[in-house]
Amino acid sequence: MFILMVIIFVLGYAAIALEHPLKIDKAASALLIGVLTWVIYILGSADILGLGHSTAWEKFLVLNPDKDTAAGMVDFIAHHEILHHLGEISEILFFLLGAMTIVEIVDQHQGFKLITDRITTTNKVKLLWILSFLTFFMSAALDNLTTTIVLVALLRKLIADKETRWFFASMVVLAANAGGAWSPIGDVTTIMLWIGGQVTTVNIITMVILPSLVTMIVPLVILTFSLKGTVERPVLDDSQTKEFTTEKERKFVLIFGVSALLFVPVFKTVTHLPPYMGMLFGLGVLWVITEIMHKRKSEEDKRRLSVVGILTKVDVPTVLFFLGILSAVASMQSAGQLGILADFLDENLHDIYLINLAIGILSSIVDNVPLVAGAMGMYDIAPAGAEAYQAFFVVDGLFWEFLAYCAGTGGSILIIGSAAGVAAMGMEKIDFIWYFKKISLLAFIGYIAGAGAYYLQAIILNHA
């Protein structure tokens, strides 16, 4: 049963990768493996938990020693583990749902037109550099997931050809993940390390921004010499060209929508509540304001501009895809497969650079959150002044900094390897195989180049 869980995950992953040849939507495959892995886990609970690989089960037994029975194992999975992981997954899903809805509100009010009208170039190389740097710094201030949702919405107004838009959306994913890696609020994994006390704000910014820039710039330089031609702007139909809002309303909704997104990290810092609460708060305020703003409009315009109507445009299959993938990964984290993987890396590599490089590459296959959580669980924060190998694990030590870089940027190697990639894949229906052929090598080259930049930086600063 323990191995069967892995087999089901691999088969499901293959079905997601072969979505277009199989003609089965990836959300359906993701939901199936998300449920089946938990079914196998609970049906084989005695065998799986009896192997002793589940650290969650060990912690549960410390608090509930009388539960070491077959019924206790089922109770542990059904009433503790699945609810625990559902809580973590729900945070991401509600965050995603709130962000997508805010972006749709701004888009429906034609707010992005104010931005796209100012991006006049159609040269592919110039446009790629502009959008990549915009994404890089936006993702540091917002986060890589929200930034990707905003930029993909912009791309729909800038590029008509589907494959060209796929290419630009993929490069946005690379830039968003690179931008999120050096900011304490730019990616879920850096947030985890920041909250856990492994890194501090100023240090993570100063030590990881250069490698992250290299990760983005190297693929851009390669494409500068190979990418030719211009992009074709989409031809808008009457429903898109007709102005349903005044310019004042468009500006207000755009500014307020972006402010609501930027407010999320502030909300978290002030209240210590999860980021999704800040996102839902921003959505709620924007919802009330737009209802008041349009109360005197015609019924047709109200239907078009109301949040109730806009919610029907939100990409629900992407949300379900997230649910399925994260559920499957959570089951293997609970059962212990990911713990075995983390221990294997530690025992066989025992080098902070190799371990983190491997974690980054693995995060393109398995979600980076449980991998980083596993690394945080394997290594304690070393006391200040520790010597030799332990010195890498002090607060702001090389291991934690490099982990933030690798886990944040390694997911770009495959489209399914990061929240930003999954969002772009869902919104634009990007084909897994297409991304692998066109983007994965570029992302890998950028990843290795950034890692090399970090290593050289550490040597120059006498940290290595």
FIBAGU-777992 format. One record per residue (C-alpha): residue in three letters; x, y, z. Coordinates in steps of 0.2 Angstrom, whole numbers, always signed. Layout:
BEGIN
<"ALA" <X Y Z>>
...
end
This chain:
BEGIN
<"MET" <+0 +0 +0>>
<"PHE" <+14 +12 +4>>
<"ILE" <+22 +9 -13>>
<"LEU" <+5 +9 -21>>
<"MET" <+2 +27 -16>>
<"VAL" <+18 +32 -25>>
<"ILE" <+12 +22 -41>>
<"ILE" <-5 +31 -41>>
<"PHE" <+4 +48 -39>>
<"VAL" <+16 +44 -54>>
<"LEU" <+2 +38 -65>>
<"GLY" <-9 +53 -61>>
<"TYR" <+6 +64 -64>>
<"ALA" <+8 +56 -81>>
<"ALA" <-11 +59 -85>>
<"ILE" <-9 +77 -81>>
<"ALA" <+7 +78 -92>>
<"LEU" <-2 +69 -106>>
<"GLU" <-18 +80 -104>>
<"HIS" <-19 +84 -123>>
<"PRO" <-16 +67 -131>>
<"LEU" <-28 +59 -118>>
<"LYS" <-41 +73 -120>>
<"ILE" <-44 +72 -101>>
<"ASP" <-44 +88 -92>>
<"LYS" <-30 +89 -79>>
<"ALA" <-41 +94 -65>>
<"ALA" <-50 +78 -67>>
<"SER" <-34 +68 -65>>
<"ALA" <-28 +79 -51>>
<"LEU" <-44 +76 -41>>
<"LEU" <-43 +57 -44>>
<"ILE" <-26 +55 -37>>
<"GLY" <-30 +68 -23>>
<"VAL" <-44 +56 -17>>
<"LEU" <-36 +39 -22>>
<"THR" <-20 +42 -12>>
<"TRP" <-30 +46 +4>>
<"VAL" <-41 +31 +1>>
<"ILE" <-26 +19 -1>>
<"TYR" <-18 +27 +14>>
<"ILE" <-33 +24 +26>>
<"LEU" <-37 +7 +19>>
<"GLY" <-19 +2 +22>>
<"SER" <-16 +12 +37>>
<"ALA" <-10 -3 +48>>
<"ASP" <+3 -8 +35>>
<"ILE" <+8 +10 +31>>
<"LEU" <+9 +18 +48>>
<"GLY" <+17 +1 +55>>
<"LEU" <+32 +5 +44>>
<"GLY" <+36 +19 +56>>
<"HIS" <+40 +32 +42>>
<"SER" <+26 +44 +47>>
<"THR" <+33 +58 +59>>
<"ALA" <+15 +65 +61>>
<"TRP" <+9 +48 +68>>
<"GLU" <+24 +47 +80>>
<"LYS" <+19 +64 +86>>
<"PHE" <+1 +59 +88>>
<"LEU" <+6 +44 +98>>
<"VAL" <+16 +54 +110>>
<"LEU" <+0 +64 +114>>
<"ASN" <-12 +49 +112>>
<"PRO" <-2 +33 +117>>
<"ASP" <-19 +23 +119>>
<"LYS" <-23 +26 +100>>
<"ASP" <-9 +13 +94>>
<"THR" <-23 +2 +87>>
<"ALA" <-31 -1 +70>>
<"ALA" <-46 +9 +74>>
<"GLY" <-34 +23 +81>>
<"MET" <-25 +23 +65>>
<"VAL" <-41 +26 +55>>
<"ASP" <-46 +39 +67>>
<"PHE" <-29 +48 +66>>
<"ILE" <-30 +49 +47>>
<"ALA" <-49 +53 +45>>
<"HIS" <-51 +65 +59>>
<"HIS" <-34 +73 +62>>
<"GLU" <-22 +72 +47>>
<"ILE" <-34 +75 +33>>
<"LEU" <-42 +90 +42>>
<"HIS" <-25 +97 +46>>
<"HIS" <-20 +96 +28>>
<"LEU" <-36 +102 +22>>
<"GLY" <-34 +118 +32>>
<"GLU" <-17 +121 +24>>
<"ILE" <-24 +118 +7>>
<"SER" <-39 +128 +10>>
<"GLU" <-28 +143 +14>>
<"ILE" <-20 +142 -3>>
<"LEU" <-37 +139 -12>>
<"PHE" <-46 +154 -4>>
<"PHE" <-31 +165 -7>>
<"LEU" <-31 +160 -25>>
<"LEU" <-50 +162 -27>>
<"GLY" <-49 +179 -19>>
<"ALA" <-35 +185 -30>>
<"MET" <-43 +178 -46>>
<"THR" <-59 +187 -42>>
<"ILE" <-50 +204 -38>>
<"VAL" <-41 +202 -55>>
<"GLU" <-57 +198 -64>>
<"ILE" <-66 +213 -56>>
<"VAL" <-52 +225 -62>>
<"ASP" <-52 +217 -79>>
<"GLN" <-71 +218 -81>>
<"HIS" <-70 +236 -76>>
<"GLN" <-57 +238 -90>>
<"GLY" <-44 +244 -78>>
<"PHE" <-30 +234 -86>>
<"LYS" <-34 +245 -102>>
<"LEU" <-25 +259 -93>>
<"ILE" <-9 +249 -92>>
<"THR" <-10 +240 -109>>
<"ASP" <-13 +256 -118>>
<"ARG" <+4 +262 -111>>
<"ILE" <+13 +247 -117>>
<"THR" <+15 +252 -135>>
<"THR" <+29 +241 -141>>
<"THR" <+25 +225 -151>>
<"ASN" <+43 +219 -152>>
<"LYS" <+44 +202 -144>>
<"VAL" <+61 +205 -136>>
<"LYS" <+57 +222 -129>>
<"LEU" <+40 +216 -123>>
<"LEU" <+48 +201 -115>>
<"TRP" <+61 +211 -105>>
<"ILE" <+48 +224 -100>>
<"LEU" <+35 +211 -93>>
<"SER" <+49 +200 -85>>
<"PHE" <+56 +215 -75>>
<"LEU" <+38 +221 -70>>
<"THR" <+34 +203 -65>>
<"PHE" <+50 +201 -55>>
<"PHE" <+48 +216 -44>>
<"MET" <+29 +214 -43>>
<"SER" <+31 +197 -36>>
<"ALA" <+42 +203 -22>>
<"ALA" <+29 +215 -16>>
<"LEU" <+14 +204 -19>>
<"ASP" <+19 +186 -21>>
<"ASN" <+22 +175 -36>>
<"LEU" <+5 +168 -37>>
<"THR" <-5 +184 -37>>
<"THR" <+8 +192 -49>>
<"THR" <+6 +178 -61>>
<"ILE" <-13 +180 -61>>
<"VAL" <-12 +199 -64>>
<"LEU" <+1 +197 -78>>
<"VAL" <-8 +183 -87>>
<"ALA" <-24 +194 -87>>
<"LEU" <-13 +208 -95>>
<"LEU" <-6 +196 -108>>
<"ARG" <-23 +192 -114>>
<"LYS" <-25 +211 -119>>
<"LEU" <-8 +212 -127>>
<"ILE" <-5 +196 -137>>
<"ALA" <-18 +187 -149>>
<"ASP" <-8 +172 -154>>
<"LYS" <-11 +157 -142>>
<"GLU" <+6 +149 -143>>
<"THR" <+15 +166 -142>>
<"ARG" <+4 +170 -126>>
<"TRP" <+9 +153 -119>>
<"PHE" <+27 +158 -121>>
<"PHE" <+26 +175 -113>>
<"ALA" <+15 +167 -99>>
<"SER" <+28 +154 -96>>
<"MET" <+42 +167 -95>>
<"VAL" <+31 +177 -83>>
<"VAL" <+31 +161 -72>>
<"LEU" <+50 +161 -72>>
<"ALA" <+51 +179 -67>>
<"ALA" <+37 +178 -54>>
<"ASN" <+46 +163 -45>>
<"ALA" <+63 +172 -46>>
<"GLY" <+55 +188 -39>>
<"GLY" <+47 +178 -25>>
<"ALA" <+62 +169 -20>>
<"TRP" <+72 +185 -13>>
<"SER" <+57 +193 -4>>
<"PRO" <+51 +186 +13>>
<"ILE" <+33 +188 +7>>
<"GLY" <+36 +183 -11>>
<"ASP" <+33 +164 -10>>
<"VAL" <+25 +152 +2>>
<"THR" <+42 +144 +6>>
<"THR" <+51 +160 +10>>
<"ILE" <+36 +165 +21>>
<"MET" <+38 +148 +30>>
<"LEU" <+57 +152 +32>>
<"TRP" <+54 +170 +38>>
<"ILE" <+40 +165 +50>>
<"GLY" <+50 +150 +56>>
<"GLY" <+65 +162 +61>>
<"GLN" <+77 +153 +49>>
<"VAL" <+80 +170 +39>>
<"THR" <+77 +188 +42>>
<"THR" <+70 +201 +30>>
<"VAL" <+86 +212 +26>>
<"ASN" <+97 +197 +24>>
<"ILE" <+86 +186 +13>>
<"ILE" <+84 +202 +2>>
<"THR" <+102 +206 +1>>
<"MET" <+109 +188 -1>>
<"VAL" <+96 +181 -13>>
<"ILE" <+91 +196 -25>>
<"LEU" <+107 +194 -36>>
<"PRO" <+105 +175 -39>>
<"SER" <+87 +178 -42>>
<"LEU" <+90 +191 -55>>
<"VAL" <+103 +180 -64>>
<"THR" <+90 +166 -64>>
<"MET" <+78 +178 -74>>
<"ILE" <+91 +187 -84>>
<"VAL" <+101 +172 -91>>
<"PRO" <+85 +165 -101>>
<"LEU" <+81 +182 -106>>
<"VAL" <+98 +185 -114>>
<"ILE" <+97 +168 -123>>
<"LEU" <+80 +173 -130>>
<"THR" <+86 +190 -135>>
<"PHE" <+97 +182 -148>>
<"SER" <+84 +169 -154>>
<"LEU" <+67 +177 -152>>
<"LYS" <+62 +187 -168>>
<"GLY" <+47 +196 -174>>
<"THR" <+33 +206 -166>>
<"VAL" <+17 +201 -157>>
<"GLU" <+0 +204 -164>>
<"ARG" <-12 +213 -153>>
<"PRO" <-29 +205 -151>>
<"VAL" <-44 +211 -160>>
<"LEU" <-57 +216 -147>>
<"ASP" <-75 +213 -150>>
<"ASP" <-89 +226 -146>>
<"SER" <-92 +219 -129>>
<"GLN" <-73 +223 -125>>
<"THR" <-72 +239 -134>>
<"LYS" <-88 +247 -127>>
<"GLU" <-85 +257 -112>>
<"PHE" <-96 +252 -98>>
<"THR" <-87 +262 -85>>
<"THR" <-80 +280 -85>>
<"GLU" <-61 +283 -85>>
<"LYS" <-63 +289 -67>>
<"GLU" <-71 +273 -62>>
<"ARG" <-58 +262 -71>>
<"LYS" <-44 +271 -63>>
<"PHE" <-52 +269 -46>>
<"VAL" <-55 +251 -47>>
<"LEU" <-38 +248 -54>>
<"ILE" <-29 +257 -40>>
<"PHE" <-40 +250 -27>>
<"GLY" <-39 +232 -34>>
<"VAL" <-20 +233 -34>>
<"SER" <-20 +241 -17>>
<"ALA" <-30 +227 -10>>
<"LEU" <-17 +215 -16>>
<"LEU" <-3 +225 -9>>
<"PHE" <-12 +226 +7>>
<"VAL" <-12 +207 +10>>
<"PRO" <+6 +206 +17>>
<"VAL" <+3 +222 +28>>
<"PHE" <-13 +213 +35>>
<"LYS" <-3 +198 +39>>
<"THR" <+10 +208 +48>>
<"VAL" <-2 +218 +58>>
<"THR" <-15 +205 +63>>
<"HIS" <-4 +189 +61>>
<"LEU" <-19 +180 +52>>
<"PRO" <-16 +170 +37>>
<"PRO" <-13 +179 +20>>
<"TYR" <-30 +172 +13>>
<"MET" <-39 +182 +26>>
<"GLY" <-31 +198 +20>>
<"MET" <-36 +193 +2>>
<"LEU" <-54 +190 +7>>
<"PHE" <-55 +206 +17>>
<"GLY" <-49 +216 +1>>
<"LEU" <-61 +207 -10>>
<"GLY" <-75 +211 +3>>
<"VAL" <-71 +229 +3>>
<"LEU" <-70 +230 -16>>
<"TRP" <-86 +221 -18>>
<"VAL" <-95 +233 -6>>
<"ILE" <-88 +248 -15>>
<"THR" <-92 +242 -33>>
<"GLU" <-110 +238 -27>>
<"ILE" <-112 +256 -21>>
<"MET" <-103 +263 -37>>
<"HIS" <-115 +255 -49>>
<"LYS" <-132 +256 -40>>
<"ARG" <-138 +269 -52>>
<"LYS" <-133 +260 -68>>
<"SER" <-144 +250 -79>>
<"GLU" <-148 +232 -75>>
<"GLU" <-138 +226 -90>>
<"ASP" <-122 +235 -84>>
<"LYS" <-126 +230 -66>>
<"ARG" <-126 +212 -71>>
<"ARG" <-109 +214 -81>>
<"LEU" <-100 +224 -67>>
<"SER" <-107 +215 -51>>
<"VAL" <-96 +204 -42>>
<"VAL" <-109 +190 -42>>
<"GLY" <-109 +190 -61>>
<"ILE" <-90 +192 -62>>
<"LEU" <-88 +176 -50>>
<"THR" <-95 +166 -65>>
<"LYS" <-79 +170 -75>>
<"VAL" <-67 +164 -61>>
<"ASP" <-58 +149 -67>>
<"VAL" <-65 +135 -55>>
<"PRO" <-56 +121 -64>>
<"THR" <-39 +129 -59>>
<"VAL" <-45 +129 -41>>
<"LEU" <-50 +111 -42>>
<"PHE" <-33 +106 -50>>
<"PHE" <-24 +114 -35>>
<"LEU" <-35 +105 -23>>
<"GLY" <-31 +88 -31>>
<"ILE" <-13 +90 -33>>
<"LEU" <-10 +97 -15>>
<"SER" <-21 +84 -8>>
<"ALA" <-11 +70 -16>>
<"VAL" <+6 +78 -10>>
<"ALA" <-2 +80 +8>>
<"SER" <-6 +61 +9>>
<"MET" <+12 +57 +5>>
<"GLN" <+19 +69 +17>>
<"SER" <+8 +62 +30>>
<"ALA" <+11 +44 +26>>
<"GLY" <+30 +47 +26>>
<"GLN" <+36 +45 +8>>
<"LEU" <+42 +63 +7>>
<"GLY" <+51 +61 +24>>
<"ILE" <+60 +46 +16>>
<"LEU" <+65 +57 +2>>
<"ALA" <+72 +70 +13>>
<"ASP" <+82 +58 +24>>
<"PHE" <+89 +50 +8>>
<"LEU" <+95 +67 +2>>
<"ASP" <+103 +71 +18>>
<"GLU" <+112 +54 +20>>
<"ASN" <+118 +52 +2>>
<"LEU" <+123 +70 -2>>
<"HIS" <+127 +78 +15>>
<"ASP" <+132 +94 +6>>
<"ILE" <+121 +110 +8>>
<"TYR" <+123 +115 -10>>
<"LEU" <+119 +98 -17>>
<"ILE" <+105 +95 -5>>
<"ASN" <+96 +112 -9>>
<"LEU" <+99 +110 -28>>
<"ALA" <+91 +93 -27>>
<"ILE" <+76 +100 -17>>
<"GLY" <+74 +113 -30>>
<"ILE" <+74 +101 -44>>
<"LEU" <+62 +90 -35>>
<"SER" <+51 +104 -31>>
<"SER" <+47 +105 -50>>
<"ILE" <+39 +88 -48>>
<"VAL" <+32 +88 -30>>
<"ASP" <+26 +104 -22>>
<"ASN" <+40 +114 -14>>
<"VAL" <+30 +117 +2>>
<"PRO" <+31 +100 +10>>
<"LEU" <+49 +98 +4>>
<"VAL" <+54 +114 +13>>
<"ALA" <+44 +109 +28>>
<"GLY" <+54 +92 +28>>
<"ALA" <+70 +102 +27>>
<"MET" <+65 +113 +41>>
<"GLY" <+60 +98 +51>>
<"MET" <+77 +89 +48>>
<"TYR" <+88 +103 +53>>
<"ASP" <+86 +113 +69>>
<"ILE" <+92 +131 +69>>
<"ALA" <+110 +131 +76>>
<"PRO" <+115 +143 +89>>
<"ALA" <+125 +158 +85>>
<"GLY" <+143 +155 +85>>
<"ALA" <+142 +137 +79>>
<"GLU" <+157 +130 +70>>
<"ALA" <+160 +118 +55>>
<"TYR" <+145 +110 +47>>
<"GLN" <+132 +117 +60>>
<"ALA" <+137 +135 +55>>
<"PHE" <+127 +133 +39>>
<"PHE" <+111 +131 +50>>
<"VAL" <+112 +147 +61>>
<"VAL" <+99 +161 +58>>
<"ASP" <+103 +168 +40>>
<"GLY" <+115 +153 +37>>
<"LEU" <+119 +148 +20>>
<"PHE" <+108 +132 +20>>
<"TRP" <+92 +143 +24>>
<"GLU" <+97 +156 +11>>
<"PHE" <+101 +144 -3>>
<"LEU" <+85 +134 +2>>
<"ALA" <+74 +149 -1>>
<"TYR" <+83 +152 -18>>
<"CYS" <+82 +134 -24>>
<"ALA" <+64 +130 -18>>
<"GLY" <+58 +146 -25>>
<"THR" <+65 +145 -42>>
<"GLY" <+67 +126 -45>>
<"GLY" <+48 +124 -48>>
<"SER" <+50 +134 -64>>
<"ILE" <+58 +119 -72>>
<"LEU" <+41 +111 -75>>
<"ILE" <+24 +120 -77>>
<"ILE" <+17 +110 -63>>
<"GLY" <+31 +114 -51>>
<"SER" <+25 +130 -43>>
<"ALA" <+9 +138 -38>>
<"ALA" <+13 +152 -51>>
<"GLY" <+15 +139 -65>>
<"VAL" <-1 +129 -60>>
<"ALA" <-11 +146 -60>>
<"ALA" <-4 +150 -78>>
<"MET" <-7 +133 -84>>
<"GLY" <-25 +133 -78>>
<"MET" <-29 +151 -84>>
<"GLU" <-21 +149 -102>>
<"LYS" <-23 +130 -104>>
<"ILE" <-4 +128 -106>>
<"ASP" <+1 +110 -112>>
<"PHE" <+13 +102 -100>>
<"ILE" <+23 +94 -115>>
<"TRP" <+24 +110 -124>>
<"TYR" <+31 +119 -108>>
<"PHE" <+43 +105 -106>>
<"LYS" <+49 +106 -124>>
<"LYS" <+50 +125 -125>>
<"ILE" <+53 +132 -108>>
<"SER" <+61 +118 -96>>
<"LEU" <+78 +119 -103>>
<"LEU" <+78 +138 -102>>
<"ALA" <+72 +137 -84>>
<"PHE" <+85 +124 -79>>
<"ILE" <+99 +134 -87>>
<"GLY" <+93 +150 -77>>
<"TYR" <+92 +139 -61>>
<"ILE" <+109 +133 -62>>
<"ALA" <+116 +150 -67>>
<"GLY" <+108 +158 -52>>
<"ALA" <+114 +144 -40>>
<"GLY" <+132 +147 -47>>
<"ALA" <+130 +166 -44>>
<"TYR" <+125 +162 -26>>
<"TYR" <+140 +151 -23>>
<"LEU" <+152 +163 -30>>
<"GLN" <+144 +177 -20>>
<"ALA" <+146 +166 -4>>
<"ILE" <+165 +163 -9>>
<"ILE" <+168 +182 -11>>
<"LEU" <+160 +186 +5>>
<"ASN" <+169 +172 +14>>
<"HIS" <+153 +163 +19>>
<"ALA" <+156 +147 +9>>
end
